[in-house]
Amino acid sequence: MSADGNWTITIKSPMGAQEVKASIVTSGATFTGKTISQMGSQDVEGKVDGDKLTWSTAITSPMPMTLEFEATVSGDTMSGNVKLGAFGNAPLTGVRA
């Protein structure tokens, strides 16, 4: 299943739901893209394994940490998990925009 396209991703973090707009372009076993959230925009790159995407993003607010994403794409939806450093995990869901 191709993950190419624009996505609206919702992360259910301990600070409440956080919305991220993402654009994804796959190329074999990798992908590149851009995310836009209330914390700004970032270029991202990650890995593709079948219908699974994995990537990480460094943030500075509310405190510096690396977020590790894992999502499974199924048609026009995705679901997965974000590791929030020492703060545990948060579920994510996404829909193709």
N, C-alpha and C positions, 0 to 999 in steps of 0.2 A: 504494500500500500504506500503510495507516494505521500510524503508529508509536505511537498512543495506547496507554497501559497502563504496566505495571511491568516493568522490565528489570533483569537482572543483567549488568553489563558487566565484562569482564576486560581490563585494560591490561597488556601485557607490557613493563614499563618496565625500564630498566637496573638498578633496585633490586629486581627480581623482579616477579611477578604482583601487581597491585593490583586489588582488587574494589570495584566501585561499584554501589550500588543506585540506580536512577533511576526516577522516575515522569514520564511525558510526556503532555501534552495538546496536540494540534495545533489550530490555528485558521487555515485558509487557508495562507498562505505563512510562518507563524510557529508557534513552539511555546513553551510554558512548562512548568516542571516543577521537580523537586527532586532533588538527588543526596545520597546518604549514603555516606561512606567512613570509613576510619580517621582521616582528617583532619577529620572533622566533616560537617555538612550545609550545603548551599548551594542557594539558589534559582537556577535557570538559565533563560535564554531564548535562542532561536536561530531559525534559518531552516529552512524546509522547501522543497525543490525536487524535486518528484516523490517518489522513494523515498530521497532524500538529506537528511540532517540535518547542520547545521553550527552550532557554538556554541563559546564560549570561557569559560574559568573561571580566575580568579586564585587562586593558592595562595600560602601563606607558608611551608610546611614541605615538604621539608627546607630549601628556600630560596625566596624570593619569585620567582615567574615566572607567566606567563600560558600556560595550556595551550589549544591550538586543536584542536578535535575535528571530524572529518568521518566520518560513518558512513552506510552504505547499508543500508536495511531490506529484508529479503526474507522475507515470512511472519513466522515467530516467531524469526528470527535477525537479527543485524546484524553487519557487519564494517566496519572502517575503519582510521583512523590518527589518532594524536594527535601534534601538534608540541609538543615539550618545550623550547621556547625555544632556547637555545644548545646543548642536549643532543641534538639530532636528533629522530628520530621513533620512535614505538612503535606497534605494531599493536594494535588492539582487536577483541574479539569480544563479542557479547552474545546473550542468550537471553531471550525473554519469560518473566517469572516468573509 
